[in-house]
Amino acid sequence: MTGMVTGVCKGYSLKKEWPDFKAYEDQVIEIERASFPMPWSGSSFEEEINRDISNLWALISEQRIYAYICFWMFDKEIHILNFAVHPQKRRQGLGICLLMMVIDTGTAHGIENIWLEVRPTNGAALSIYKKFGFNDMGRRKGYYSDSQEDAIIMALDLTGNTVLSVSGS
Ligand SMILES: CC(C)(COP(=O)(O)OP(=O)(O)OC[C@H]1O[C@@H](n2cnc3c(N)ncnc32)[C@H](O)[C@@H]1OP(=O)(O)O)[C@@H](O)C(=O)NCCC(=O)NCCS
C-alpha cells in the first residue's frame, strides 16, 4: 500500500508494501551506507520485509526514496530497528514525519511503549528522540561491534505511565 502523506512531509508518499523491493534496493542501500558505520545489506531488508511482525515504511517522491523506518510491532511494543533520512534531505522534518506516523500507529493499536537503541555519540538521533519524549532506560554494554560503544536504550511510554522495563534489557 502506498498513500499520500499530509502535514509536515506533504508531497511525499508513504510506501509500506515491498513486492518490488529489488527496484528500490540500490536507493535504500545508498542511504544506508551514507548513514551508518555498520549498514544493513539488501538481504537484511528483505528478511524484515518477510517477517510478520516487521514493518518497513518509506517516504518516496517520484520513485525516489528519501527516508525509511523499520520497526517490529508485537504484543504491546514497538521496537525501532532502523531509521534513516537521505543526507541531502535531512533537517527538513522527514524524520519527525516518520516517527509521528509510527507513534500514531502505536497509539491506534494499543501499543504501550516504543523502544530503540542509539549510539551515545549520535547527537542528531538523541535530539529527535528526546524531542518526542523518549527516556533513557539504560545501556547495552559494547552493543556496537565496530566501536565497542554501548547502546543507550530509549523508550517512549504511550500509556501515560512510566515505562519500567523494555524487552531484552
Ligand atoms: C536521525 C535522523 C533520522 C533525523 O532525521 P531528519 O529528517 O534530519 O530529522 P528532522 O529534520 O525531522 O529533525 C527533527 C529534530 O531532530 C534533531 N536533529 C536532526 N538532525 C540534527 C542534527 N544534525 N544535530 C542536532 N539535532 C538534530 C533536532 O532536534 C531536529 O529538530 P530541529 O530541526 O527543530 O532542531 C537523520 O539525522 C539520519 O538519518 N541520521 C543517520 C542515521 C541515524 O543516525 N539514524 C538513527 C539511528 S538510532
The ligand as an SDF file (V2000), in Angstrom:
LIG
                    3D

 48 50  0  0  0  0  0  0  0  0999 V2000
   18.4490   10.9880   12.8920 C   0  0  0  0  0  0  0  0  0  0  0  0
   17.8220   11.3410   11.5340 C   0  0  0  0  0  0  0  0  0  0  0  0
   16.9460   10.1660   11.0960 C   0  0  0  0  0  0  0  0  0  0  0  0
   16.9480   12.5930   11.7280 C   0  0  0  0  0  0  0  0  0  0  0  0
   16.2220   12.8210   10.5370 O   0  0  0  0  0  0  0  0  0  0  0  0
   15.9120   14.3020    9.9860 P   0  0  0  0  0  0  0  0  0  0  0  0
   14.8650   14.1730    8.9240 O   0  0  0  0  0  0  0  0  0  0  0  0
   17.1660   15.0020    9.6310 O   0  0  0  0  0  0  0  0  0  0  0  0
   15.2720   14.9860   11.2720 O   0  0  0  0  0  0  0  0  0  0  0  0
   14.2530   16.1960   11.2920 P   0  0  0  0  0  0  0  0  0  0  0  0
   14.5110   17.1720   10.1990 O   0  0  0  0  0  0  0  0  0  0  0  0
   12.8750   15.6340   11.3610 O   0  0  0  0  0  0  0  0  0  0  0  0
   14.7100   16.8760   12.6560 O   0  0  0  0  0  0  0  0  0  0  0  0
   13.9920   16.7670   13.8230 C   0  0  0  0  0  0  0  0  0  0  0  0
   14.8570   17.1050   15.0160 C   0  0  0  0  0  0  0  0  0  0  0  0
   15.9040   16.1740   15.1600 O   0  0  0  0  0  0  0  0  0  0  0  0
   17.0370   16.8210   15.7160 C   0  0  0  0  0  0  0  0  0  0  0  0
   18.1320   16.8250   14.7410 N   0  0  0  0  0  0  0  0  0  0  0  0
   18.1080   16.3680   13.4800 C   0  0  0  0  0  0  0  0  0  0  0  0
   19.3280   16.4930   12.9210 N   0  0  0  0  0  0  0  0  0  0  0  0
   20.1300   17.0240   13.8530 C   0  0  0  0  0  0  0  0  0  0  0  0
   21.4960   17.3690   13.8910 C   0  0  0  0  0  0  0  0  0  0  0  0
   22.2930   17.2030   12.8190 N   0  0  0  0  0  0  0  0  0  0  0  0
   22.0010   17.8640   15.0390 N   0  0  0  0  0  0  0  0  0  0  0  0
   21.2160   18.0390   16.1290 C   0  0  0  0  0  0  0  0  0  0  0  0
   19.8950   17.7400   16.1620 N   0  0  0  0  0  0  0  0  0  0  0  0
   19.3790   17.2370   15.0430 C   0  0  0  0  0  0  0  0  0  0  0  0
   16.6140   18.2290   16.0100 C   0  0  0  0  0  0  0  0  0  0  0  0
   16.0280   18.2270   17.3190 O   0  0  0  0  0  0  0  0  0  0  0  0
   15.5600   18.4270   14.9520 C   0  0  0  0  0  0  0  0  0  0  0  0
   14.6660   19.4600   15.2510 O   0  0  0  0  0  0  0  0  0  0  0  0
   15.0290   20.9550   14.7510 P   0  0  0  0  0  0  0  0  0  0  0  0
   15.3440   20.8600   13.2840 O   0  0  0  0  0  0  0  0  0  0  0  0
   13.7700   21.7000   15.0710 O   0  0  0  0  0  0  0  0  0  0  0  0
   16.2030   21.3790   15.5650 O   0  0  0  0  0  0  0  0  0  0  0  0
   18.9100   11.6590   10.4560 C   0  0  0  0  0  0  0  0  0  0  0  0
   19.8260   12.5850   11.0060 O   0  0  0  0  0  0  0  0  0  0  0  0
   19.6780   10.4390    9.9680 C   0  0  0  0  0  0  0  0  0  0  0  0
   19.2700    9.7650    9.0170 O   0  0  0  0  0  0  0  0  0  0  0  0
   20.8370   10.1440   10.6240 N   0  0  0  0  0  0  0  0  0  0  0  0
   21.6790    8.9970   10.2190 C   0  0  0  0  0  0  0  0  0  0  0  0
   21.0220    7.6900   10.6020 C   0  0  0  0  0  0  0  0  0  0  0  0
   20.7310    7.6180   12.0940 C   0  0  0  0  0  0  0  0  0  0  0  0
   21.5360    8.0100   12.9310 O   0  0  0  0  0  0  0  0  0  0  0  0
   19.5310    7.0610   12.4380 N   0  0  0  0  0  0  0  0  0  0  0  0
   19.1070    6.8940   13.8110 C   0  0  0  0  0  0  0  0  0  0  0  0
   19.6760    5.6380   14.3560 C   0  0  0  0  0  0  0  0  0  0  0  0
   19.2550    5.4220   16.0900 S   0  0  0  0  0  0  0  0  0  0  0  0
  1  2  1  0
  2  3  1  0
  2  4  1  0
  2 36  1  0
  4  5  1  0
  5  6  1  0
  6  7  2  0
  6  8  1  0
  6  9  1  0
  9 10  1  0
 10 11  2  0
 10 12  1  0
 10 13  1  0
 13 14  1  0
 14 15  1  0
 15 16  1  0
 15 30  1  0
 16 17  1  0
 17 18  1  0
 17 28  1  0
 18 19  1  0
 18 27  1  0
 19 20  2  0
 20 21  1  0
 21 22  1  0
 21 27  2  0
 22 23  1  0
 22 24  2  0
 24 25  1  0
 25 26  2  0
 26 27  1  0
 28 29  1  0
 28 30  1  0
 30 31  1  0
 31 32  1  0
 32 33  2  0
 32 34  1  0
 32 35  1  0
 36 37  1  0
 36 38  1  0
 38 39  2  0
 38 40  1  0
 40 41  1  0
 41 42  1  0
 42 43  1  0
 43 44  2  0
 43 45  1  0
 45 46  1  0
 46 47  1  0
 47 48  1  0
M  END
$$$$
